[in-house]
Structures are given as C-alpha cells and as structure tokens.
Amino acid sequence: MKNKTSPIPHPFVKWAGGKRQLISKIERYLPKKYNTYIEPFVGGGALFFHLKPLEATLIDNNKELINCYKVIKNDLAGLIEMLKLHKNEKDYYYRIREIDRNQEEFKKWSDVERASRTIYMNRCCYNGLYRVNSKGFFNVPFGRYKNPLFCDEKNLNAVQKVLKNANIIWGDFEECLHFATKGDLIYFDPPYHPLSDTANFTGYTKDNFGKGSQERLFDVFDELNRRGCFIILSNSYNEFILELYESYRIIVINAKRAINSDPTKRGEIKEVLVLNY
C-alpha cells in the first residue's frame, strides 16, 4: 500500500508581488542554519510556506489578511463551512464587496465570516488583486472567472499544519524588533519602491508606503544587522533603493511582472535582493 504524501502548502490568497516564481532564486541565498523565521510583510507567505519553519513570526499591517491567517490556524472547519456558501456570481460578489461600507453592521461579523469574505473576494476579483481605496474599502471589480477555487480544502488543511507553531501578528513591520534576536532569519518583502511616478501601487491598506516608509525600513534593517540577524530584503531595481542599501550586499535578479493592466508590460524586470551576509 502506497503512503499518501501530505499536500505541499502554498499561498491561500493571490497577492501582488507574490514570490512563488522567485523562490528558487531566493533559496540559494538563504543561510544554512537559522533560528526563528520572521516575515514582517507576510502577504501571501510564499517563502514561508515553502520553508515550513518550525518556529515563525508572521506580521502584516493588513488587518483582514492577518485575520485570515488566524482563522485558518484556529477555526479552519468553520472557515471551510463558510467558504462553501459563497457563489461565483457578479451580483452576489458586489453585495459581499459592499458589506464593509456599513461599518456598524460589518463590526458584527465574526472573524470566520470576515476571513471567508476576504478569501472569496480575492479568488473571484479581477486579476486576484488586493486593493483598497483611501477609506480602506476593498474596491476591485468582479473577475469573471469560470470556476474560481475559493474553497481549496486540501491546501487550507496543509496551510493550517504549517501555521500550528506560528506567531501571527497584525501590525507595522517595526513589530519585528520586539521578537528578532541573534541568529533569526528575517525576510522583508515590502511594497516596492515605484519605478516611476505612475507605477506607484501600494494599495494593500489605506496607508501608502512611500519614500519615508522605505527609509524607516532601512533603519529597521540596520538595527537587525547590529543584532546579528540574517536579513534578506526584496525590492525594485532603482537608484533610490541601490543608494539606500549601498553598504550591504545587493544581488540583481530577473522577475516577471504578473499584475499589470497593460498585457504588453507583463514582461521580465530587474529586482534586487539585499543581504547583510
């Protein structure tokens, strides 16, 4: 009788700038040994799910996303039950999308209801894009997919197993300073610094991640370096980032631009990996 292999976990949401396609390139630069894995911009968590670390701290300032991680960890059965109730219909999608406009009503929703809404919309919206407006309301249109998989039970069960020992935190990336110690591995995957003024997409939350935020992130990078942590950071290839991290090891890699409204611009672009070792 053949042994059944456990499914390999992968991101349960689509996320702009997700790293699934770059894992093989990032992995070659990982330290052979490290203590706790810390990811302060966890997003879809592609590298985390690939590594499956025994100890991890996952941080993101997207409240609804972090709620999904916590619900999968603590009440997966309830989440799956709720996900099965959703429908791949345009009118239904927009009714679900508009619910948070009534904040008093939305506050009454349970964590499981909110998580099912987030995952459902992410899988059914246009291009799998997570974007909110200045008021923090999700505003991506319906995607018109024939059969979107918004209740992937096998993967959700695999994800839950990996999250078993993970510390999951809703907060700013600076929160990592409360946890990181010598020998820990920190992977930063922030909203990328734009290549141009018109390419500035940072709409994961209602707060923009501008030049000042990039500089604040550099200060955190510096502090973690002083503590003796292993640090890897992904960002766009541009003069500002190259100058900001010029005292560290910079590796240029090629990546495919997966999300762009113009199909002709979905080609390979340069990105950087910044390492302190």
N, C-alpha and C positions, 0 to 999 in steps of 0.2 A: 504493500500500500504506500503510495507516494505521500510525502509530507507536504501539507499545504503551506506555502510561503505566505508570510504576512504581507499585505499590500504596502507599497512604499508611499509614505505620506508626501503630499505636495500642497501648495497653497490652495486654500478653500475659497479664496477670492481672487479675481483678476485685479492687478494693481499696476498703475502706470509706473514704468521704471523697474518692474519686477526683474529679478536676477536669475531666473531659471536658465536662460540661454547663456549666461556668463559663469555659471557655477564651475565648469571645468577650468576656466581661466583664473578664477579667484582661488580655487582649491590648491593650485600649485604653489601659491604663496602663503598658505596657512602654516602656522608653527606646528611642529610635530606633536608637541605636548602643550597643554594649557589647562587652566583650572575651570572657572565658570565662563560660559559663553554669554556675552551681553550684547543685545542689539537694540539700540535706543530709537531707531526708526524702523520698527519691525515690518510694517506694511504687510505684504503677503507672506513674508517669512521664508522665502525660497531657500536661502542658505541654511537657516535654522533647521528646516525640515530635512534637508539633505544631510546635515551633520548629525542630527538626532543626539545632541549632547545630553549627558546625564544630569548636568546642572545648568540652568539657564535663567537669565532675567531678560524679559521682553518688555520693551517700553514703546509707547506711541502716544502722541497727543490727539489722535483721532478717537474720541470717546466711544463712538458706535463700533469701530473696529475692535478696540480693546474689549468691549462688551462681548463681541462675538467669540474672541479667544476664551474669555472667562466662562461663557455659557457652554462652549464645546467641552471645556475641561470639567465643568461641574454639573451640567444637566444636558448631556447630549441626547438622551432619549426624548426629552421634552422638545428640544430643538428640531429633531427629525420629524416628530409628530406635527409640529407647526409648519415646517417646510413643505410637507406633503399636501397642505391645504391651499397653497398658492397656485395661481393659474397663469399660463403664458398667453395672456390676452391684453391688448392695448388699453382698453378702458379700465380694466382691473388694475393694471400696472400704475396708471396715473392716479387712481384712487388711493393706492397704497403709498405712492410717492408723496401725495399731498397731505398725508396724515400729520406730519410734523409741523405743518403750518399752524395747526391749533395746538399750541404748546401745553395748555392746560389739560387737554384730552390725551396728548402724547405722553405726558408725565405719568399717566395712569397705567400705561403699558408696562408689562413685566419685562425683565431682562431677556427672557426667552422670546417674547413677541418681537422685541426690538432687534434681536440678533437674526431672527428668521426674516424680518423685513430687509435688513441690510444685505444679507447673503442673496436673497431672492432678487432684489433690485440690481445688485452687482452682476448677477448672472444674466439678467434679462435686459439690462440697459444697453444703449448704443456703445459698441466698442469695448464693453467691460470697463468703462471709465468711472472712477470715483471722483466726483467734483461737487463742491458746494458753492453757493453764492455768498455774498458778503454777510448775510444773516445766518449763515450756517445751514441753509436748506439744500438738500440734495436736488440737483436740477438737470440731470442727464436724461435725454429723451428715451423712449422705448426703442429697443434694438431690433425687433422683428426677426428674431431667431426662430427657426422651425421647431427645434426641440432642445432648449437650453437645459443643462443639468444643474438645477439649483438644489437638488437633494441627493448628493453623492454620498450615500451611506458608507460605502467601503472606505472612501478617503476620510470622511469625518471620523470614523472609528480609528483609523490609523493616526490621524492628527491628535485625537484625544490621548492616545497612548504616549505620544511624544511630549504632550503638554503636562503629563502627570506630575512631573517634578519641576515644572517651570514657574518662576515668579512673574506674574503678569501685572503690569503697572500702566495706568493711564497718567500720562504726564509729559512734561518737556524733556528733551534729550539730556538736559543737565542732571536729571534724576539719577543717571548712571553713576555720578560722583558719590552717591550715597552707598553704592554697592561695590564698585570696582576696587580690586586690590591687586597687588603684585602677582603676575602670572596669569591673570584673566585675559581672555580674548574679547576685544570689543570690535564689532563691525558696524561702522556708520554708513548708512545709505540715505542721506538727506535728500530733500528736493534739490535737484541740480541747479547750479547757477546757470541762468539762461545764456545761450549762445548769441542771442540778440534781444533787443528790447521787445520785440513782438513774439518771442518764443518763451515768455515767462509764465509757465504753468506751475503754480504751487497750490492749487485749489483743493487739497486734501482736507483742509479745515478752513474756517473763515479767516484765520490769521495767515498773512503772507510770510514767506520765508525769503527775505531779501538779503542784501549785502551785509547788513548789520548782523543778521542771524548767522550767516556764513562765518563772519569774524568771531562771533561768540562761540560757534562750534570749534573754531581753531583754538580758542583759549582752552576749551574742554579737552581737546586733543592733546594740547601741550601739557596740561595737568596730569592726564592719564599716562603720558610718556614719562613724566617725572616719577610717577608711582611704580613704574616698571611693568606696565601692562603691555600686551601685544595689541596693536591697533591697526586696523585696515579701514580705509575710507574710500568710497566711490564718489566720483563727481564728474562733471563735464570737463572737456579739454578746452580751456580758455585761459587767457592771460591772467585774469584775476586769481583763479584757483592755483595756477602754476606759481605765481609770485607769493601767494599766501602760504603755500606749503613748500617753498623752495629749500628749506633746511631739512626736509625729510626725503625719503626715497619715493620717487614718482615713476610709476610704470604706465605706459600708454597702451591701451588695448582698443580693439575694434568691437563695436556693438551695433546691433540692428535696432533702428528706431521703429518700434512696433506700433505706437499710437500717434497718428497724425491725421488731421482731417484731409490732407492732400496726399493721396496714394503715391504720387511721384516722389515724395520726400521721405518715404519709408525705406531708406537705404542704410548702409553702414556709416557710422560716425565714430569719431575718436572719443574715448572716455579715459579717465585716469583712475588708477588705484594708488592711494598714498599709504605708505607703510612706515612704521617707526623702527623697523628692524631689518 
